[in-house]
C-alpha cells in the first residue's frame, strides 16, 4: 500500500467468541491486504481490539497522541501489549 498510513482496530481473536471463525478470517484478510499486527490492543468500554496498521513501523507514542486528540484529551481508551 502506498500513501498515508492507515491504523484500525478489529475484534481480538477470542476462541470463546460466537464469531471466532469470522474474526480469524477478518485478521487473515487484513494481513493479506498489507496490514501488520502491531502487537498492541486497545480497550474501549470493556471491549478489547487488535490494532493493525499499513506501516511496518508502528509508534505507540504517536498512536496515543492521535487518540488523545481524537478524544479531546479524555482518557477513555486503554492501550496495551497483546497477550497473544
PDB file with one MODEL, atoms N, CA, C and O in Angstrom:
MODEL        1
ATOM      1  N   UNK A   1       0.846  -1.170   0.000  1.00  0.00           N
ATOM      2  CA  UNK A   1       0.000   0.000   0.000  1.00  0.00           C
ATOM      3  C   UNK A   1       0.891   1.233   0.000  1.00  0.00           C
ATOM      4  O   UNK A   1       1.949   1.244   0.629  1.00  0.00           O
ATOM      5  N   UNK A   2       0.477   2.229  -0.679  1.00  0.00           N
ATOM      6  CA  UNK A   2       1.237   3.468  -0.686  1.00  0.00           C
ATOM      7  C   UNK A   2       0.370   4.592  -0.136  1.00  0.00           C
ATOM      8  O   UNK A   2      -0.828   4.422   0.093  1.00  0.00           O
ATOM      9  N   UNK A   3       0.994   5.734   0.070  1.00  0.00           N
ATOM     10  CA  UNK A   3       0.238   6.865   0.596  1.00  0.00           C
ATOM     11  C   UNK A   3       0.290   6.906   2.099  1.00  0.00           C
ATOM     12  O   UNK A   3       1.276   6.504   2.715  1.00  0.00           O
ATOM     13  N   UNK A   4      -0.776   7.394   2.678  1.00  0.00           N
ATOM     14  CA  UNK A   4      -0.822   7.566   4.130  1.00  0.00           C
ATOM     15  C   UNK A   4      -0.964   6.228   4.851  1.00  0.00           C
ATOM     16  O   UNK A   4      -1.511   5.259   4.325  1.00  0.00           O
ATOM     17  N   UNK A   5      -0.455   6.222   6.055  1.00  0.00           N
ATOM     18  CA  UNK A   5      -0.575   5.053   6.909  1.00  0.00           C
ATOM     19  C   UNK A   5      -2.004   4.953   7.438  1.00  0.00           C
ATOM     20  O   UNK A   5      -2.599   5.956   7.832  1.00  0.00           O
ATOM     21  N   UNK A   6      -2.539   3.758   7.444  1.00  0.00           N
ATOM     22  CA  UNK A   6      -3.874   3.504   7.985  1.00  0.00           C
ATOM     23  C   UNK A   6      -3.719   2.619   9.210  1.00  0.00           C
ATOM     24  O   UNK A   6      -3.042   1.592   9.163  1.00  0.00           O
ATOM     25  N   UNK A   7      -4.342   3.018  10.297  1.00  0.00           N
ATOM     26  CA  UNK A   7      -4.362   2.212  11.510  1.00  0.00           C
ATOM     27  C   UNK A   7      -5.822   1.949  11.853  1.00  0.00           C
ATOM     28  O   UNK A   7      -6.651   2.858  11.833  1.00  0.00           O
ATOM     29  N   UNK A   8      -6.125   0.688  12.168  1.00  0.00           N
ATOM     30  CA  UNK A   8      -7.502   0.331  12.507  1.00  0.00           C
ATOM     31  C   UNK A   8      -7.506  -0.709  13.600  1.00  0.00           C
ATOM     32  O   UNK A   8      -6.479  -1.313  13.909  1.00  0.00           O
ATOM     33  N   UNK A   9      -8.662  -0.910  14.176  1.00  0.00           N
ATOM     34  CA  UNK A   9      -8.831  -1.880  15.258  1.00  0.00           C
ATOM     35  C   UNK A   9      -9.888  -2.887  14.872  1.00  0.00           C
ATOM     36  O   UNK A   9     -10.938  -2.536  14.335  1.00  0.00           O
ATOM     37  N   UNK A  10      -9.592  -4.163  15.157  1.00  0.00           N
ATOM     38  CA  UNK A  10     -10.551  -5.238  14.886  1.00  0.00           C
ATOM     39  C   UNK A  10     -10.723  -6.063  16.163  1.00  0.00           C
ATOM     40  O   UNK A  10      -9.890  -6.012  17.067  1.00  0.00           O
ATOM     41  N   UNK A  11     -11.815  -6.817  16.218  1.00  0.00           N
ATOM     42  CA  UNK A  11     -12.062  -7.666  17.374  1.00  0.00           C
ATOM     43  C   UNK A  11     -10.894  -8.635  17.564  1.00  0.00           C
ATOM     44  O   UNK A  11     -10.384  -9.205  16.600  1.00  0.00           O
ATOM     45  N   UNK A  12     -10.485  -8.809  18.807  1.00  0.00           N
ATOM     46  CA  UNK A  12      -9.369  -9.721  19.081  1.00  0.00           C
ATOM     47  C   UNK A  12      -9.810 -11.169  18.872  1.00  0.00           C
ATOM     48  O   UNK A  12     -11.001 -11.478  18.858  1.00  0.00           O
ATOM     49  N   UNK A  13      -8.828 -12.038  18.711  1.00  0.00           N
ATOM     50  CA  UNK A  13      -9.114 -13.452  18.486  1.00  0.00           C
ATOM     51  C   UNK A  13      -9.401 -14.135  19.819  1.00  0.00           C
ATOM     52  O   UNK A  13      -8.486 -14.557  20.527  1.00  0.00           O
ATOM     53  N   UNK A  14     -10.666 -14.234  20.142  1.00  0.00           N
ATOM     54  CA  UNK A  14     -11.117 -14.849  21.385  1.00  0.00           C
ATOM     55  C   UNK A  14     -11.810 -16.163  21.027  1.00  0.00           C
ATOM     56  O   UNK A  14     -12.928 -16.154  20.512  1.00  0.00           O
ATOM     57  N   UNK A  15     -11.146 -17.299  21.300  1.00  0.00           N
ATOM     58  CA  UNK A  15     -11.739 -18.592  20.923  1.00  0.00           C
ATOM     59  C   UNK A  15     -13.124 -18.841  21.509  1.00  0.00           C
ATOM     60  O   UNK A  15     -13.873 -19.661  20.979  1.00  0.00           O
ATOM     61  N   UNK A  16     -13.480 -18.154  22.587  1.00  0.00           N
ATOM     62  CA  UNK A  16     -14.803 -18.362  23.178  1.00  0.00           C
ATOM     63  C   UNK A  16     -15.879 -17.475  22.545  1.00  0.00           C
ATOM     64  O   UNK A  16     -17.056 -17.606  22.879  1.00  0.00           O
ATOM     65  N   UNK A  17     -15.493 -16.581  21.643  1.00  0.00           N
ATOM     66  CA  UNK A  17     -16.470 -15.697  20.983  1.00  0.00           C
ATOM     67  C   UNK A  17     -17.316 -16.483  19.989  1.00  0.00           C
ATOM     68  O   UNK A  17     -16.826 -17.397  19.324  1.00  0.00           O
ATOM     69  N   UNK A  18     -18.594 -16.116  19.896  1.00  0.00           N
ATOM     70  CA  UNK A  18     -19.501 -16.783  18.962  1.00  0.00           C
ATOM     71  C   UNK A  18     -19.022 -16.667  17.516  1.00  0.00           C
ATOM     72  O   UNK A  18     -19.250 -17.568  16.710  1.00  0.00           O
ATOM     73  N   UNK A  19     -18.360 -15.558  17.189  1.00  0.00           N
ATOM     74  CA  UNK A  19     -17.924 -15.333  15.808  1.00  0.00           C
ATOM     75  C   UNK A  19     -16.404 -15.497  15.655  1.00  0.00           C
ATOM     76  O   UNK A  19     -15.776 -14.793  14.865  1.00  0.00           O
ATOM     77  N   UNK A  20     -15.825 -16.428  16.414  1.00  0.00           N
ATOM     78  CA  UNK A  20     -14.374 -16.617  16.388  1.00  0.00           C
ATOM     79  C   UNK A  20     -13.846 -16.863  14.968  1.00  0.00           C
ATOM     80  O   UNK A  20     -12.856 -16.251  14.565  1.00  0.00           O
ATOM     81  N   UNK A  21     -14.487 -17.738  14.221  1.00  0.00           N
ATOM     82  CA  UNK A  21     -14.035 -18.040  12.857  1.00  0.00           C
ATOM     83  C   UNK A  21     -14.056 -16.788  11.984  1.00  0.00           C
ATOM     84  O   UNK A  21     -13.150 -16.583  11.176  1.00  0.00           O
ATOM     85  N   UNK A  22     -15.072 -15.959  12.139  1.00  0.00           N
ATOM     86  CA  UNK A  22     -15.154 -14.705  11.386  1.00  0.00           C
ATOM     87  C   UNK A  22     -14.006 -13.778  11.769  1.00  0.00           C
ATOM     88  O   UNK A  22     -13.441 -13.111  10.902  1.00  0.00           O
ATOM     89  N   UNK A  23     -13.659 -13.725  13.029  1.00  0.00           N
ATOM     90  CA  UNK A  23     -12.549 -12.888  13.489  1.00  0.00           C
ATOM     91  C   UNK A  23     -11.225 -13.343  12.883  1.00  0.00           C
ATOM     92  O   UNK A  23     -10.407 -12.524  12.465  1.00  0.00           O
ATOM     93  N   UNK A  24     -11.025 -14.663  12.843  1.00  0.00           N
ATOM     94  CA  UNK A  24      -9.803 -15.211  12.240  1.00  0.00           C
ATOM     95  C   UNK A  24      -9.748 -14.849  10.756  1.00  0.00           C
ATOM     96  O   UNK A  24      -8.700 -14.436  10.259  1.00  0.00           O
ATOM     97  N   UNK A  25     -10.859 -15.000  10.052  1.00  0.00           N
ATOM     98  CA  UNK A  25     -10.911 -14.658   8.618  1.00  0.00           C
ATOM     99  C   UNK A  25     -10.657 -13.168   8.401  1.00  0.00           C
ATOM    100  O   UNK A  25      -9.980 -12.785   7.447  1.00  0.00           O
ATOM    101  N   UNK A  26     -11.195 -12.337   9.274  1.00  0.00           N
ATOM    102  CA  UNK A  26     -11.010 -10.886   9.158  1.00  0.00           C
ATOM    103  C   UNK A  26      -9.533 -10.522   9.307  1.00  0.00           C
ATOM    104  O   UNK A  26      -9.003  -9.739   8.518  1.00  0.00           O
ATOM    105  N   UNK A  27      -8.872 -11.086  10.314  1.00  0.00           N
ATOM    106  CA  UNK A  27      -7.447 -10.810  10.517  1.00  0.00           C
ATOM    107  C   UNK A  27      -6.638 -11.293   9.314  1.00  0.00           C
ATOM    108  O   UNK A  27      -5.740 -10.594   8.846  1.00  0.00           O
ATOM    109  N   UNK A  28      -6.954 -12.472   8.821  1.00  0.00           N
ATOM    110  CA  UNK A  28      -6.259 -13.022   7.648  1.00  0.00           C
ATOM    111  C   UNK A  28      -6.456 -12.105   6.439  1.00  0.00           C
ATOM    112  O   UNK A  28      -5.509 -11.867   5.690  1.00  0.00           O
ATOM    113  N   UNK A  29      -7.668 -11.590   6.238  1.00  0.00           N
ATOM    114  CA  UNK A  29      -7.965 -10.677   5.131  1.00  0.00           C
ATOM    115  C   UNK A  29      -7.100  -9.421   5.216  1.00  0.00           C
ATOM    116  O   UNK A  29      -6.480  -9.021   4.231  1.00  0.00           O
ATOM    117  N   UNK A  30      -7.062  -8.802   6.397  1.00  0.00           N
ATOM    118  CA  UNK A  30      -6.277  -7.571   6.539  1.00  0.00           C
ATOM    119  C   UNK A  30      -4.788  -7.825   6.322  1.00  0.00           C
ATOM    120  O   UNK A  30      -4.115  -7.033   5.662  1.00  0.00           O
ATOM    121  N   UNK A  31      -4.269  -8.921   6.870  1.00  0.00           N
ATOM    122  CA  UNK A  31      -2.850  -9.233   6.665  1.00  0.00           C
ATOM    123  C   UNK A  31      -2.547  -9.484   5.190  1.00  0.00           C
ATOM    124  O   UNK A  31      -1.506  -9.063   4.685  1.00  0.00           O
ATOM    125  N   UNK A  32      -3.454 -10.167   4.504  1.00  0.00           N
ATOM    126  CA  UNK A  32      -3.289 -10.431   3.064  1.00  0.00           C
ATOM    127  C   UNK A  32      -3.272  -9.129   2.267  1.00  0.00           C
ATOM    128  O   UNK A  32      -2.659  -9.057   1.202  1.00  0.00           O
ATOM    129  N   UNK A  33      -3.949  -8.094   2.787  1.00  0.00           N
ATOM    130  CA  UNK A  33      -4.065  -6.826   2.082  1.00  0.00           C
ATOM    131  C   UNK A  33      -3.138  -5.741   2.636  1.00  0.00           C
ATOM    132  O   UNK A  33      -3.429  -4.549   2.536  1.00  0.00           O
ATOM    133  N   UNK A  34      -2.024  -6.171   3.218  1.00  0.00           N
ATOM    134  CA  UNK A  34      -0.969  -5.235   3.565  1.00  0.00           C
ATOM    135  C   UNK A  34      -0.968  -4.666   4.963  1.00  0.00           C
ATOM    136  O   UNK A  34      -0.198  -3.748   5.246  1.00  0.00           O
ATOM    137  N   UNK A  35      -1.802  -5.175   5.847  1.00  0.00           N
ATOM    138  CA  UNK A  35      -1.808  -4.688   7.224  1.00  0.00           C
ATOM    139  C   UNK A  35      -0.888  -5.540   8.087  1.00  0.00           C
ATOM    140  O   UNK A  35      -0.716  -6.736   7.848  1.00  0.00           O
ATOM    141  N   UNK A  36      -0.300  -4.902   9.093  1.00  0.00           N
ATOM    142  CA  UNK A  36       0.570  -5.564  10.054  1.00  0.00           C
ATOM    143  C   UNK A  36      -0.087  -5.539  11.419  1.00  0.00           C
ATOM    144  O   UNK A  36      -0.754  -4.570  11.781  1.00  0.00           O
ATOM    145  N   UNK A  37       0.105  -6.617  12.179  1.00  0.00           N
ATOM    146  CA  UNK A  37      -0.339  -6.644  13.569  1.00  0.00           C
ATOM    147  C   UNK A  37       0.700  -5.887  14.383  1.00  0.00           C
ATOM    148  O   UNK A  37       1.882  -6.228  14.338  1.00  0.00           O
ATOM    149  N   UNK A  38       0.286  -4.873  15.123  1.00  0.00           N
ATOM    150  CA  UNK A  38       1.215  -4.028  15.875  1.00  0.00           C
ATOM    151  C   UNK A  38       1.639  -4.652  17.200  1.00  0.00           C
ATOM    152  O   UNK A  38       2.552  -4.149  17.856  1.00  0.00           O
ATOM    153  N   UNK A  39       0.991  -5.733  17.596  1.00  0.00           N
ATOM    154  CA  UNK A  39       1.193  -6.347  18.914  1.00  0.00           C
ATOM    155  C   UNK A  39       0.662  -5.459  20.036  1.00  0.00           C
ATOM    156  O   UNK A  39       1.046  -5.617  21.195  1.00  0.00           O
ATOM    157  N   UNK A  40      -0.223  -4.525  19.685  1.00  0.00           N
ATOM    158  CA  UNK A  40      -0.888  -3.692  20.689  1.00  0.00           C
ATOM    159  C   UNK A  40      -2.391  -3.895  20.592  1.00  0.00           C
ATOM    160  O   UNK A  40      -2.930  -4.225  19.536  1.00  0.00           O
ATOM    161  N   UNK A  41      -3.045  -3.690  21.719  1.00  0.00           N
ATOM    162  CA  UNK A  41      -4.502  -3.737  21.755  1.00  0.00           C
ATOM    163  C   UNK A  41      -5.009  -2.401  22.275  1.00  0.00           C
ATOM    164  O   UNK A  41      -4.275  -1.618  22.877  1.00  0.00           O
ATOM    165  N   UNK A  42      -6.273  -2.174  22.025  1.00  0.00           N
ATOM    166  CA  UNK A  42      -6.941  -1.000  22.574  1.00  0.00           C
ATOM    167  C   UNK A  42      -8.237  -1.495  23.218  1.00  0.00           C
ATOM    168  O   UNK A  42      -8.978  -2.278  22.624  1.00  0.00           O
ATOM    169  N   UNK A  43      -8.493  -1.033  24.422  1.00  0.00           N
ATOM    170  CA  UNK A  43      -9.705  -1.435  25.132  1.00  0.00           C
ATOM    171  C   UNK A  43     -10.597  -0.209  25.268  1.00  0.00           C
ATOM    172  O   UNK A  43     -10.189   0.835  25.776  1.00  0.00           O
ATOM    173  N   UNK A  44     -11.822  -0.373  24.797  1.00  0.00           N
ATOM    174  CA  UNK A  44     -12.808   0.702  24.814  1.00  0.00           C
ATOM    175  C   UNK A  44     -14.089   0.157  25.412  1.00  0.00           C
ATOM    176  O   UNK A  44     -14.704  -0.752  24.855  1.00  0.00           O
ATOM    177  N   UNK A  45     -14.488   0.708  26.537  1.00  0.00           N
ATOM    178  CA  UNK A  45     -15.730   0.310  27.228  1.00  0.00           C
ATOM    179  C   UNK A  45     -15.821  -1.201  27.449  1.00  0.00           C
ATOM    180  O   UNK A  45     -16.874  -1.808  27.252  1.00  0.00           O
ATOM    181  N   UNK A  46     -14.697  -1.798  27.863  1.00  0.00           N
ATOM    182  CA  UNK A  46     -14.687  -3.217  28.199  1.00  0.00           C
ATOM    183  C   UNK A  46     -14.410  -4.158  27.044  1.00  0.00           C
ATOM    184  O   UNK A  46     -14.208  -5.351  27.272  1.00  0.00           O
ATOM    185  N   UNK A  47     -14.394  -3.671  25.822  1.00  0.00           N
ATOM    186  CA  UNK A  47     -14.096  -4.499  24.651  1.00  0.00           C
ATOM    187  C   UNK A  47     -12.654  -4.271  24.221  1.00  0.00           C
ATOM    188  O   UNK A  47     -12.205  -3.129  24.129  1.00  0.00           O
ATOM    189  N   UNK A  48     -11.930  -5.352  23.959  1.00  0.00           N
ATOM    190  CA  UNK A  48     -10.533  -5.250  23.554  1.00  0.00           C
ATOM    191  C   UNK A  48     -10.398  -5.585  22.078  1.00  0.00           C
ATOM    192  O   UNK A  48     -10.953  -6.570  21.591  1.00  0.00           O
ATOM    193  N   UNK A  49      -9.648  -4.743  21.377  1.00  0.00           N
ATOM    194  CA  UNK A  49      -9.454  -4.870  19.934  1.00  0.00           C
ATOM    195  C   UNK A  49      -7.971  -4.942  19.595  1.00  0.00           C
ATOM    196  O   UNK A  49      -7.141  -4.351  20.286  1.00  0.00           O
ATOM    197  N   UNK A  50      -7.641  -5.668  18.528  1.00  0.00           N
ATOM    198  CA  UNK A  50      -6.280  -5.683  17.994  1.00  0.00           C
ATOM    199  C   UNK A  50      -6.067  -4.419  17.177  1.00  0.00           C
ATOM    200  O   UNK A  50      -6.990  -3.939  16.518  1.00  0.00           O
ATOM    201  N   UNK A  51      -4.868  -3.884  17.218  1.00  0.00           N
ATOM    202  CA  UNK A  51      -4.538  -2.703  16.427  1.00  0.00           C
ATOM    203  C   UNK A  51      -3.668  -3.126  15.248  1.00  0.00           C
ATOM    204  O   UNK A  51      -2.602  -3.714  15.430  1.00  0.00           O
ATOM    205  N   UNK A  52      -4.131  -2.824  14.045  1.00  0.00           N
ATOM    206  CA  UNK A  52      -3.419  -3.148  12.808  1.00  0.00           C
ATOM    207  C   UNK A  52      -3.029  -1.860  12.109  1.00  0.00           C
ATOM    208  O   UNK A  52      -3.661  -0.822  12.305  1.00  0.00           O
ATOM    209  N   UNK A  53      -1.978  -1.929  11.286  1.00  0.00           N
ATOM    210  CA  UNK A  53      -1.531  -0.747  10.556  1.00  0.00           C
ATOM    211  C   UNK A  53      -0.932  -1.146   9.215  1.00  0.00           C
ATOM    212  O   UNK A  53      -0.496  -2.283   9.035  1.00  0.00           O
ATOM    213  N   UNK A  54      -0.913  -0.216   8.286  1.00  0.00           N
ATOM    214  CA  UNK A  54      -0.331  -0.488   6.968  1.00  0.00           C
ATOM    215  C   UNK A  54       1.167  -0.228   6.936  1.00  0.00           C
ATOM    216  O   UNK A  54       1.817  -0.501   5.927  1.00  0.00           O
ATOM    217  N   UNK A  55       1.717   0.290   8.009  1.00  0.00           N
ATOM    218  CA  UNK A  55       3.155   0.564   8.073  1.00  0.00           C
ATOM    219  C   UNK A  55       3.857  -0.509   8.905  1.00  0.00           C
ATOM    220  O   UNK A  55       3.358  -0.888   9.964  1.00  0.00           O
ATOM    221  N   UNK A  56       5.007  -1.001   8.442  1.00  0.00           N
ATOM    222  CA  UNK A  56       5.731  -1.977   9.259  1.00  0.00           C
ATOM    223  C   UNK A  56       6.346  -1.336  10.501  1.00  0.00           C
ATOM    224  O   UNK A  56       6.832  -2.040  11.387  1.00  0.00           O
ATOM    225  N   UNK A  57       6.328  -0.013  10.569  1.00  0.00           N
ATOM    226  CA  UNK A  57       6.882   0.731  11.697  1.00  0.00           C
ATOM    227  C   UNK A  57       5.740   1.403  12.447  1.00  0.00           C
ATOM    228  O   UNK A  57       5.088   2.304  11.919  1.00  0.00           O
ATOM    229  N   UNK A  58       5.504   0.969  13.663  1.00  0.00           N
ATOM    230  CA  UNK A  58       4.387   1.481  14.462  1.00  0.00           C
ATOM    231  C   UNK A  58       4.932   2.154  15.717  1.00  0.00           C
ATOM    232  O   UNK A  58       5.708   1.558  16.463  1.00  0.00           O
ATOM    233  N   UNK A  59       4.525   3.384  15.941  1.00  0.00           N
ATOM    234  CA  UNK A  59       4.911   4.106  17.146  1.00  0.00           C
ATOM    235  C   UNK A  59       3.702   4.187  18.067  1.00  0.00           C
ATOM    236  O   UNK A  59       2.725   4.872  17.765  1.00  0.00           O
ATOM    237  N   UNK A  60       3.774   3.488  19.185  1.00  0.00           N
ATOM    238  CA  UNK A  60       2.661   3.522  20.122  1.00  0.00           C
ATOM    239  C   UNK A  60       2.504   4.922  20.706  1.00  0.00           C
ATOM    240  O   UNK A  60       1.393   5.326  21.046  1.00  0.00           O
ATOM    241  N   UNK A  61       3.598   5.662  20.827  1.00  0.00           N
ATOM    242  CA  UNK A  61       3.511   7.027  21.358  1.00  0.00           C
ATOM    243  C   UNK A  61       2.746   7.940  20.399  1.00  0.00           C
ATOM    244  O   UNK A  61       1.922   8.743  20.836  1.00  0.00           O
ATOM    245  N   UNK A  62       3.008   7.825  19.106  1.00  0.00           N
ATOM    246  CA  UNK A  62       2.263   8.619  18.115  1.00  0.00           C
ATOM    247  C   UNK A  62       0.797   8.200  18.127  1.00  0.00           C
ATOM    248  O   UNK A  62      -0.093   9.048  18.053  1.00  0.00           O
ATOM    249  N   UNK A  63       0.543   6.904  18.220  1.00  0.00           N
ATOM    250  CA  UNK A  63      -0.824   6.391  18.265  1.00  0.00           C
ATOM    251  C   UNK A  63      -1.577   6.966  19.464  1.00  0.00           C
ATOM    252  O   UNK A  63      -2.719   7.404  19.334  1.00  0.00           O
ATOM    253  N   UNK A  64      -0.931   6.962  20.632  1.00  0.00           N
ATOM    254  CA  UNK A  64      -1.555   7.522  21.834  1.00  0.00           C
ATOM    255  C   UNK A  64      -1.852   9.007  21.660  1.00  0.00           C
ATOM    256  O   UNK A  64      -2.901   9.493  22.082  1.00  0.00           O
ATOM    257  N   UNK A  65      -0.919   9.725  21.034  1.00  0.00           N
ATOM    258  CA  UNK A  65      -1.109  11.163  20.812  1.00  0.00           C
ATOM    259  C   UNK A  65      -2.321  11.414  19.911  1.00  0.00           C
ATOM    260  O   UNK A  65      -3.141  12.287  20.195  1.00  0.00           O
ATOM    261  N   UNK A  66      -2.429  10.651  18.835  1.00  0.00           N
ATOM    262  CA  UNK A  66      -3.566  10.809  17.916  1.00  0.00           C
ATOM    263  C   UNK A  66      -4.874  10.491  18.634  1.00  0.00           C
ATOM    264  O   UNK A  66      -5.861  11.209  18.474  1.00  0.00           O
ATOM    265  N   UNK A  67      -4.884   9.428  19.417  1.00  0.00           N
ATOM    266  CA  UNK A  67      -6.099   9.074  20.151  1.00  0.00           C
ATOM    267  C   UNK A  67      -6.486  10.155  21.158  1.00  0.00           C
ATOM    268  O   UNK A  67      -7.668  10.455  21.320  1.00  0.00           O
ATOM    269  N   UNK A  68      -5.490  10.743  21.839  1.00  0.00           N
ATOM    270  CA  UNK A  68      -5.791  11.837  22.772  1.00  0.00           C
ATOM    271  C   UNK A  68      -6.445  13.007  22.029  1.00  0.00           C
ATOM    272  O   UNK A  68      -7.392  13.618  22.525  1.00  0.00           O
ATOM    273  N   UNK A  69      -5.924  13.311  20.832  1.00  0.00           N
ATOM    274  CA  UNK A  69      -6.502  14.407  20.032  1.00  0.00           C
ATOM    275  C   UNK A  69      -7.922  14.068  19.588  1.00  0.00           C
ATOM    276  O   UNK A  69      -8.808  14.922  19.627  1.00  0.00           O
ATOM    277  N   UNK A  70      -8.135  12.822  19.168  1.00  0.00           N
ATOM    278  CA  UNK A  70      -9.462  12.415  18.706  1.00  0.00           C
ATOM    279  C   UNK A  70     -10.498  12.395  19.824  1.00  0.00           C
ATOM    280  O   UNK A  70     -11.683  12.629  19.588  1.00  0.00           O
ATOM    281  N   UNK A  71     -10.043  12.115  21.038  1.00  0.00           N
ATOM    282  CA  UNK A  71     -10.971  12.036  22.168  1.00  0.00           C
ATOM    283  C   UNK A  71     -10.955  13.306  23.015  1.00  0.00           C
ATOM    284  O   UNK A  71     -11.478  13.326  24.129  1.00  0.00           O
ATOM    285  N   UNK A  72     -10.352  14.360  22.478  1.00  0.00           N
ATOM    286  CA  UNK A  72     -10.285  15.654  23.151  1.00  0.00           C
ATOM    287  C   UNK A  72      -9.647  15.553  24.536  1.00  0.00           C
ATOM    288  O   UNK A  72     -10.034  16.258  25.469  1.00  0.00           O
ATOM    289  N   UNK A  73      -8.668  14.666  24.647  1.00  0.00           N
ATOM    290  CA  UNK A  73      -7.931  14.546  25.897  1.00  0.00           C
ATOM    291  C   UNK A  73      -8.558  13.636  26.934  1.00  0.00           C
ATOM    292  O   UNK A  73      -7.968  13.417  27.992  1.00  0.00           O
ATOM    293  N   UNK A  74      -9.733  13.103  26.660  1.00  0.00           N
ATOM    294  CA  UNK A  74     -10.367  12.190  27.609  1.00  0.00           C
ATOM    295  C   UNK A  74      -9.628  10.861  27.578  1.00  0.00           C
ATOM    296  O   UNK A  74      -9.354  10.336  26.498  1.00  0.00           O
ATOM    297  N   UNK A  75      -9.305  10.316  28.719  1.00  0.00           N
ATOM    298  CA  UNK A  75      -8.553   9.077  28.789  1.00  0.00           C
ATOM    299  C   UNK A  75      -9.525   7.902  28.933  1.00  0.00           C
ATOM    300  O   UNK A  75      -9.576   7.249  29.975  1.00  0.00           O
ATOM    301  N   UNK A  76     -10.282   7.651  27.889  1.00  0.00           N
ATOM    302  CA  UNK A  76     -11.281   6.584  27.934  1.00  0.00           C
ATOM    303  C   UNK A  76     -10.772   5.276  27.366  1.00  0.00           C
ATOM    304  O   UNK A  76     -11.363   4.223  27.606  1.00  0.00           O
ATOM    305  N   UNK A  77      -9.681   5.330  26.612  1.00  0.00           N
ATOM    306  CA  UNK A  77      -9.165   4.158  25.925  1.00  0.00           C
ATOM    307  C   UNK A  77      -7.899   3.672  26.601  1.00  0.00           C
ATOM    308  O   UNK A  77      -7.062   4.475  27.014  1.00  0.00           O
ATOM    309  N   UNK A  78      -7.756   2.383  26.713  1.00  0.00           N
ATOM    310  CA  UNK A  78      -6.555   1.779  27.301  1.00  0.00           C
ATOM    311  C   UNK A  78      -5.787   1.060  26.200  1.00  0.00           C
ATOM    312  O   UNK A  78      -6.351   0.262  25.452  1.00  0.00           O
ATOM    313  N   UNK A  79      -4.491   1.352  26.111  1.00  0.00           N
ATOM    314  CA  UNK A  79      -3.634   0.741  25.107  1.00  0.00           C
ATOM    315  C   UNK A  79      -2.630  -0.141  25.822  1.00  0.00           C
ATOM    316  O   UNK A  79      -2.024   0.276  26.808  1.00  0.00           O
ATOM    317  N   UNK A  80      -2.448  -1.367  25.327  1.00  0.00           N
ATOM    318  CA  UNK A  80      -1.508  -2.293  25.950  1.00  0.00           C
ATOM    319  C   UNK A  80      -0.937  -3.261  24.945  1.00  0.00           C
ATOM    320  O   UNK A  80      -1.372  -3.301  23.795  1.00  0.00           O
ATOM    321  N   UNK A  81       0.032  -4.039  25.370  1.00  0.00           N
ATOM    322  CA  UNK A  81       0.630  -5.065  24.528  1.00  0.00           C
ATOM    323  C   UNK A  81      -0.333  -6.223  24.396  1.00  0.00           C
ATOM    324  O   UNK A  81      -1.052  -6.550  25.341  1.00  0.00           O
ATOM    325  N   UNK A  82      -0.353  -6.851  23.219  1.00  0.00           N
ATOM    326  CA  UNK A  82      -1.175  -8.034  23.009  1.00  0.00           C
ATOM    327  C   UNK A  82      -0.687  -9.173  23.882  1.00  0.00           C
ATOM    328  O   UNK A  82       0.506  -9.297  24.157  1.00  0.00           O
ATOM    329  N   UNK A  83      -1.611  -9.988  24.307  1.00  0.00           N
ATOM    330  CA  UNK A  83      -1.253 -11.152  25.123  1.00  0.00           C
ATOM    331  C   UNK A  83      -0.889 -12.344  24.265  1.00  0.00           C
ATOM    332  O   UNK A  83      -0.237 -13.276  24.735  1.00  0.00           O
ATOM    333  N   UNK A  84      -1.308 -12.320  23.001  1.00  0.00           N
ATOM    334  CA  UNK A  84      -1.064 -13.481  22.141  1.00  0.00           C
ATOM    335  C   UNK A  84       0.218 -13.356  21.373  1.00  0.00           C
ATOM    336  O   UNK A  84       0.566 -14.252  20.604  1.00  0.00           O
TER     337      UNK A  84
ENDMDL
END
